[in-house]
Amino acid sequence: LIAPLVDLIDFQSHTNNTDHHTNEISTDQLVVRRGQHFVIILDLLQPFNPDSDELIFTASTGTARFILPVLHPKHTHSSVLQTKRLMLYVKPPADAPIGKYTLSLKAGQKENTLGTLVVLFNPWCPDDWVFLPEEKKRQEYVMNEQGIIYKGSTFYVFGTSWDFGQFEDEVLDICLKILDLNHKHENDPADDVSARCNPIYVSRVISAMINSEDDYGVLMGRWYGDYSDGHCPTSWSSSVDILMNWYENGNQPVKYGQCWVFAAVMCTVMRCLGIPCRVVTNFQSAHDTDQSLTIDVFHGEDGVEPPESSDSVWNFHVWTEGWMRRPDLAEDGSYDGWQVLDPTPQEPSEGLYCCGPASVKAILNGDTHQKYDVPFVFAEVNADCVDWLVNDGSKVKLHCDSHKVGHYISTKCVGSDKRHDITKTYKHLGGIWAQECIALCQLQANPLSLSLSLPPLGSPDLCIPIRIPFSVYRRHMEDCNSIRVSAVVKDKDNPENVYLVENDIVLEHPPLDICFTGKAYLYREASVEILFKNLTDDTLKDCVLTVSGSGLLKQNVVQKLPELQSGHRARVTIYFCPHKIGKKTLLADFDCSLFRDIKGTCTVNVLPYNSYPLR
């Protein structure tokens, strides 16, 4: 063949992307998964003879370049041996680095650049390290753009909906940009790109890049104080909003996130790139800053922890799990499966603020010698906790609890919105394990002090009700929806006898109702009605309603509402035009002078355009 070789190329993007489960990302740009063939059609300027002519396809990304295996027409059902039109089957290796590639065709000494494509991990391919055997799990952990994140306390676990939106416009480009901005790529681009064949490496890079501690990370954390120069962490409902904010503002970190926000954004990036991922919440999660294998929590005379206390137990902490093989730990697959990956900046790991992948099986079995950060995560769910009472520089040990942390470890069920308790995958419930721990998700408490004098107690239990008026804690509700109540009991006759009890109380917001009736069709306008009633005695000011939803709205709808008098109801109609079919979630957020970010959700099943009834 003599160059120029190609007159026209058809990447069959719609067909290929559908076959590769990437048509939700694009039907114009070719996006394929490694270890699976795709079809391209070439119109050549002169006939091709497979018996005498040789075509070599190469794919290059950065400095990495490799030859793609191609099935020629004589290996297909075609009976034409000399033709100007070729249908070729191209298969990226199952261990190819993921990323954007330039595809070239070479015949003899002549070479043509055909175009670009993106190669992703392939959970459908048995030879890929991220292979996930069950289709229903692939649909949940790779394809589902909506999810539920669990928050609250051990006494009150509740789920909040989250819009991952991994297939929304530009999200794939943003995810690839995140990889390109990691410090390892800046130091050695060739080595970094070559290492992207390995989901262990890629997931660890993502864990570091979601937070902004070391690099051009996506999110900046803040756990208390003033959020006025950014967004309060509770205001977020969608990873897409955060990723777009970062992308459109010169890769400057988005303000602000806390553990569930970091984890949700990481889940979006992982699913987009093809690594099965889920968000996990650990209730009563320990944070040991000195790696002493024990959580030392110090309390003042009123039971309140001083702000400078380093060790702590958070009411909950959220991380992610990614699914992959771990041949770096054992060839027999004993550490394969779910791996903890925590993007919340806690303590440095190998010089960077990242965590994982840490094998959940290693955590369960106490194999704390395994990488990455297994002891770091192991202790989050297994630590011994020692409470101390501090007074005038002296400290008194109150008690040691080996069962305080690691409860109700939760994630969303496959195929439903129910909670799935996975505690037994992390710890032996008999409590036989206890070692070091590091974790994070602070309950930002605002102390309220009460002093009571009690009569001497006999053997019967005495229950003393204490009423905390709404007027006392109302001003703190803009920053949090939890109260930590601590009580210290002292024996005046025996001062060495001191007792401490604590409880985290989650304040339940009034409901935000979303009413959807009728049916929704692709590219056809639909509407929902959102209702909120002011159940307080105060007038609500600065009311703002924000509505979002992948597949339903291209952009968020933000409406400022008038002041809402006590006992009055706000009623708002929101119009939207679905651009994706299937089960989607509409999310609403109501913010005002008294309540911070009340959430509401509604499921919308979008039907195909051609099923719309004609009048």
N, C-alpha and C positions, 0 to 999 in steps of 0.2 A: 504494500500500500504506500501511496505517496501523499505527503501532507499537502494541504490541510486534509485531515482524515474525516472529520465529522461535519455534516451539513446541519443536522438538527439532533437534539437530545431530548428525550422525554423521561423525566425521573419518576413518572407514575406516582407522584407524591400522595395523592388521595388514596389510591389502592394500597401502596406500600405502608403508609402511615396507619391505615386501618388494620392491616395485617400485623403491624408491630405495636399496636395499642398506643399510638402516639397521635392519632387524628384529633384528639381533644386539644393537643398543643397547636397543631397547624395542619392544613391540607394543602398548603402552598410550598412551604419549606420542607425538604426531605429530612425526616427525623426517624432514625432506625435504631434497633437494639442489636447489640453484638451477639454473635453466635446464631444469627438467623438471616437467611438470604433475603435480598430484595431484588426487584426487577427494574431494569432500565432498558429503554428502546433507543437505538442509535440509527439515524439515517446517514449513511456514508456517501461520500462523493464518488466512490467507485466500488464495484462488487468486492465482497469478502469471500475468500475461499478458506474454510477452516482446515483443509488438508495442507495448505502451503503457507497461509498467513498466520501470524501470531499477534494477538492483542494482549498487552500487559496493562492492568489497571493498578494504579498506586493511589494511596491515600496518605496525605500528610497533614500534620497538625503541629505547629511550632517547628521544632527541628526533628520531630519523630516522623518516620516515613516507613510504610510497609506495603507489600504487594497484597492485593485482594484476590482471593481465589475466585475464578470465573468459570461458569459452565458455558461452553460454546454451543452453538446451535446443534451440532451433531450429537450432543449429549442431551438434547431436549426432544420434544415431540416434533420439532420441525423437520421436514423432509427436504427442505431447500438447502443445498450445500453452497450455492453461490447466490448472494443476494446483497442488495444495498441496505436492507433493513435488518437489523439484528435485535433480537430479544435476548438479553443476557441476565444471568442470575449471579448476583454478587453477594458474597458472604463475609462480613467483618469477623475476624477471629473472636472467640468467646472470651479471650483475655486482652482484647484491644483496649488501649487507653480511651476513655470517654472524652468527648469534646467535639469541637467544630473542625471539620476536615475539608480539605480541597481535594477533589477527585480528578485524577488525570488519566489519560489514555495514551499509551505508547505503542507504536508500530515501527519496527526498525529503529532508525535514529530520530524519528519524528515523534513529538509529544504534543497532545492537546489538553488544555485545562477544560474540564467538562462542567464544573460547577462546585457547589459546596453542599455538605450534608452534616448532620449532627448525629453522633453515635452515643447511645446511652447504655447503662447497665440493663441486663435482661433477666428479670425474675422468672420468665417463662422458659429459659434455656437451662437444661440440666448441667451443662458444662460451665455456666457462669457461677461465680462464687456467691452471688446473691439469689440463687435459685430458690424459689418458695413453692413447694409442691402443690398446695391446694389452691384452686382457682378462687374460691370464696375469700381466702385470705389475701390473695393478690388484688382482688377487687377492693378490699378494705384498706390494705396497707400501702398500695401503690396508686390505685385509681380513684379512690374516694377523695373528693375535694373538700368535704366537710367533716367535722369531728366534734368530740366532746372532751373537755378538759375538766378534771375533778379538782375541787378546791374545798375550803372549809376547815373542819377539824374532825378528830376521831368521833366526836359526839354529833356532828352534823356534816355529813358529806353531801355535796351537791355538785352537779355538773353544769358547765357553761358551754354553749356552742361556740365553735371556732370555724372560721372560713380559711382553710389552707390555700385553696385556689392555685394549686401547683400547675394547672394547665391554662391559666389565664394569659392573655396577651403579654408578651415581653418577659414573663417570669423565667422562661428557659434562658434567655439572653442574660438576665440578671444573675442567675445561678452560675453560669459559665464565667461571668465577670467576677463573681465572688472567688472562684477558684484562681483566676488570673491575678488577683490582688493579694493573695496570701504571701507571706514573707519568704516562703521556700521558693516560690516561683520567681520572685524578684532576685533571690540570691543565685539560683541555678535553674533557669527556665527549662532547659532540656531534661534535666533530671526530674523536675516536678511533673512535666507533661508525661514522661515515660511512666512515672509512678501512678498515674491516674488509671492504670489498668486494675489497680488494687482497691477494693472498697474499704479495706481497713485504713489505708492511707487517706483516701478521699474523705471518709467520714470524720477522721481526726482533724483534717484541715478545716472542714465545715464547722466542727465544734469550736475551733479557735476563731473562725471568721465571723460567727454570728455575734459575738461580743466585740467591743471596741477597745479592749485593754491593750493589745499589742500591735495592732495593724489597722487597716482600713475596714474594720469590722462594721457590721450592720447596726447594732443596737448598743446604746449606752445604758447602763443600769443605774437606778436610784431607788432606794427603799424607804426613804422618808424625806420630809422637807418640802421645798418649793418646786413645783413642776411647771411653773408658769412660762418658762422659756422653751417648753416642749409639750409633750402629751403625758397626762397621768397614765401610768401603766394599765389601770383598769379601763381606760377608754378604748383600748384596742379590741377589735373583734375579728380582724383579718390580717393574715400575713402579707397579702398583696399590697395593702396600704403601706406597710412598713418597708417592704422591698422596693416599691416604686418611689417612696420618699427618699430612700438611700440612693437609688439609681439616678434620680432626676436632680439631686442636689450635690453632684460631684463626689459621691461616695463618702459623704460626711455622715458620721453616726447619727442615728435617729434617737431622739430623746422622748420618752424613757421606757425602759422595760424592767420587768421582774421575771422570776423564774419561769412562769407559765408562758410568758411572751417569748422569751429566748427559746424555749423548747418548741413552741408552736412554729416559729419561723424556721427552726432547723428541720422540723418535720416536713415543711413545705419544700425546702431545698432537697432533702433526701428523696422524697417521693418524686419530685420533678426529674431528678437525675437517674431514677430507676432503682434506688435502694429501698426495700420495704421498711417502713418506719411507723412507729406509734408513739403517742405521748403517754407518759406514766407519771402518776402522782404517788408519793410516799408521805403518809401522814405520821406526824411526830418524827421529824427528820433531824438528825444530829449534825452539829457543826463543831468539829474539834480542831482548833487552829494550831495547837502545839503537838499534835500527833502523839498524845500521851496514852492513847488507847482508852481513855476515860473522858467523859464529858463532865467538866466541873462547872456547875452553875451556882453563882453567888447571888444571894438575896440580902437586901437590907432588912431592917427590923419590921417593915411593913410587908415584906415578901416580894417587893418589886425588884427586878434585876436592874442593876446600875447600867447606864448606857455603855460604860467602858468594858463591861464583861465580854470576854473574848469567846469562850465556849458558850454554846447555846443549843436549845432544841426548838426548832421551828415547827409551827403547827402543821405546815405541809411544805413539801418541795417537789418541783416538777422537773423531770428530765425526759429524754427520748430513749427509745430502743431501736436499733437498726438490725436487720436480719442479714447475716452473712456467715460464710465459713471462716474458720480460724486455723488454717494449717500451720500458721506461725507458732501456735501453742501446742497442737497435737495433730499428728497425721491421721489418727483414728476417728477424728470428728467429734471427740468428747467435749470440745468447747465450742462447737458450731451452734448456730441459732441466734437467739436474741443477744444483743450487745448493748450495754448502757453507754450512752453518749450524752454528755451534759454540757451545754454551751454557756450556762450561767457562770460568770467569772467568780470563782471561789478561791482556789489556791493554784499556783503555777504547777504545770506538769511538763517536765523537760524544758523549762524556761518559758512556756507559754500558758496563757489562761485557757486551758481546754481540759477535757476529761473524756477518756475512753478512746476506742471501744473496749469496754470491760465485759468479759463474758459473764452472763447471768448464771450460767452453770458453775463457773469458777466462784462467783459470789456465794452461791448456795452451798458449795462444798468447802468454803473457807480456804480456797487455794489462792492465798493472798500474795504468793510469789509471782503470779502471772501478770503480764502486762495486758492492757494499759490501765493503770490506776485502780486495779481491783481492790487493794486495801482501802483506798480512798472511798470507794462506793460501798464496799462490804460493811464498813462500820456505820454508814448512814442508817442501816436497818438493824444493826446488832449491838450498838454501843451500850456500855454500862454508864448510867447517869448518877452523879453524886451531887446532892444539893447541900450548899453551905450557907449558914447564916453569918453575916458579917456585922460586927458592932464594935466601934471604937478601935478599929485596926485588928481586932481578934476575929477568928472564925471558928464556928462550931459546925461539925458535920451532922447534918440532919438525918439523911438516909441515903442508901444506894439502891438503885432500881435497875435491874438487868432486863426488864421487860417494857421499858417506857417507850422505846422508839421502834419504828418500822411496823406500822399498822395499816391495814386496809389499802395496801398497795394496789392501785386501781388504774384501769385503762378502759376504753370503750370496747364493747363486745363486737365481734365480727358480725356484720349484717344487721345490727340492731342498735338502738340507742341506750341499751341497758349497760349498767356498770359491770365490768369483769374484774373480780378480785384475783390478783396474781401473786399474793403474798407468799404462797407456798413455793413459788419458783425462785424466790430470793432467800428464804430462811426456813430452817427447820422449826416448825411452830412450837416444839417443845422448849425452845429457848436455850439450846445447848451451845449456841455460838455467842461469843461477845468479844470484839476486838476494837481496833481503832476506827474512827469515823470522821468524815468531813462532809458537810452538807450545807444547804442554804435555802431558806425561804422565810424571811423574818415576819413575825407578827409585830407590826409597829404599834406598840402599846402606848397609851397616854394614861399615866397613873391616876387612879382615884383612891384616896386614902380614907379609911373609916377606922375609928378606934372604939372598941366595945369592952366593957368590964363585965365579966361573966361570974355567976355564982359558982361555988364549988360543985363539981359534977360527981354524981354517984356512978353506979354501974350502967344505968340506962343511957342510951344514946340521946343526945339533945340536938334537935334541929333548930337552927336560928335563921329565919328568913331575913335577908337583907335586900331591900328594894333600892335599885339604882335608878333614879328618875331620868326620863328622857332628856330633861333640861340640863342634866349634868354632862351627858356624853354626846349630845346632839352636835356640838361644834366640832367634834372629832370625826364625824361620819363622812366628811368630805374627803378624808385621806384614807380611811379604812372602814371595813365593815365587821371588825372583830374586836372583842374586848377580852383581855386576859385578866381573870380575877384570881388574886393570891390572898391567902389567909394564913396568918401565923398565930399559933396558940402556945402560950407560955404557962408553965406551972410556977407560980410565985414562990411556993414553998420549996420547990426543987428546980432551981433555975436551969439546971442542965437538961431538963426535959422540955424540948422545944419541938413543935410539930408544924409542918407546912403542907398545905394543899393548894392546888392550882387547877384552874379550868379555863379553857378557851371558849368563849361564847360568840357564835356567829350571828350577826344581826341580819335578819331576813328583810329584804327590800319589799316594798309593795309591788304588786304584779304589773307588768307591762304586757298587755294583751294584743295579739295580732290576729285579725280575723280575715281569712281568705275563703271565699265561696266561689263556686263555679269551677271552670277549668282554665288552664294556661296552655298556650300553644306557641311553638317556636316562631319568633319574629312577629307575634301578635301582642298588642297591648293588653295588659291585665292590671289589676289593682288589688291592694289590700287596705284594710282599715286598721289603724293602730289606736288603742285606747289606753288612757292612763287617768286614774282618779286620785286626787289629792286627799289622802286619809288623815293628814295632820291638821293641827289647828292653825298652822301658819300659811301665809301666802307664798307660793313657790315662785321665785324669780330666776331670771337668766336661764330659761328653759330652752334646751336644744335637743332636737331629735335627729339622729343619724341612722340611715338605713343602708345596708350593704348586702351583697350576696353574689358569689361566683356563679356565672351562668345566667343570672337574672338581671343584674345591673352592670353596665360597663364602668360607671362611676358612682361613688356614694351619693346618696341624696341627703343633704343637710338642710334642716328647716329650723329657724328660730321661732319659738312659740311665745305667745303673750303670757303675762303673769297668770298663775292658776290659783284661784281663791280656794280656801278650805272647803272641802266637800264637793268641789266642782270637778268636772271631767273634761279632759282634752281628747278630741277626736280628730285624727288626721288621716286623709286618704293619700296613699302613695301609688303612683303609676310606674309600671316597669314593662320592659319588652324583652322577654327571654331570648338569649342567643345560643343556648345549649339545651338539648333535650335530656330527659331523665329526672330523677329525684334531686331537687335542689333545696337549699335552706336560705330563707330570708332572715337577716339578723337586724334587730333594732336596738339602739342605745339611747336612753333618755337621761339627760344630765340637767341638774338645776342647782339652785343655791343651797339646798338642804341635802339632797341625795346625789351621790356620785355614780354615774354610769349604771343605771338600772337596765338589765338586759331582757330582751324578748325574742323569741324565734318562731318561725312558721315554716312548715314543709310545703313545698310547691312541686308537684309532679308535672313537668313540662312535656306536652305531647308533640308529636311530629307536626310539621307545618301542613302536610297534605291530609291530616286527619281533621282539620278545621272544618266544621259544618258549613256548607255553602247555603246561602239564603236564596 
